[in-house]
Amino acid sequence: MKGMDVTTISSKGQVVIPASIRHEMGLLNGSKLMVLTDGDNMLLKPLRKPRLQAFQALMKRSRQYAKEAKLKKSDVAKVLKKVRNENRS
């Protein structure tokens, strides 16, 4: 394990990430973290913007998949509407 330290949860549920780990991870004021758990363990994962090239590659693969699956814009709109309605319930 590369970096390890101990921290404490405040009465407000706040956790201080030690400076050495923030520096090692390149975390700055306002950095966003995703919090994952399996019930016994917790993982903080930095959310970073993808590089433009990575995003463009993802879009290219997505378009290719949609073309192969013969999806239309109207199909995507229907699915989005369905998911949004399910999330409201």
Secondary structure as the mmCIF struct_conf table of DSSP 4:
data_model
#
loop_
_struct_conf.conf_type_id
_struct_conf.id
_struct_conf.beg_label_comp_id
_struct_conf.beg_label_asym_id
_struct_conf.beg_label_seq_id
_struct_conf.end_label_comp_id
_struct_conf.end_label_asym_id
_struct_conf.end_label_seq_id
STRN STRN1 ILE A 9 ILE A 9
TURN_TY1_P TURN_TY1_P1 SER A 11 LYS A 12
BEND BEND1 GLY A 13 GLY A 13
STRN STRN2 VAL A 15 VAL A 15
HELX_LH_PP_P HELX_LH_PP_P1 VAL A 16 PRO A 18
HELX_RH_AL_P HELX_RH_AL_P1 ALA A 19 MET A 25
TURN_TY1_P TURN_TY1_P2 GLY A 26 GLY A 26
TURN_TY1_P TURN_TY1_P3 ASN A 29 GLY A 30
STRN STRN3 LEU A 33 THR A 37
BEND BEND2 GLY A 39 ASP A 40
STRN STRN4 MET A 42 PRO A 46
HELX_LH_PP_P HELX_LH_PP_P2 LYS A 49 ARG A 51
HELX_RH_AL_P HELX_RH_AL_P2 LEU A 52 GLU A 68
TURN_TY1_P TURN_TY1_P4 ALA A 69 LYS A 70
HELX_RH_AL_P HELX_RH_AL_P3 LYS A 73 ARG A 88
#
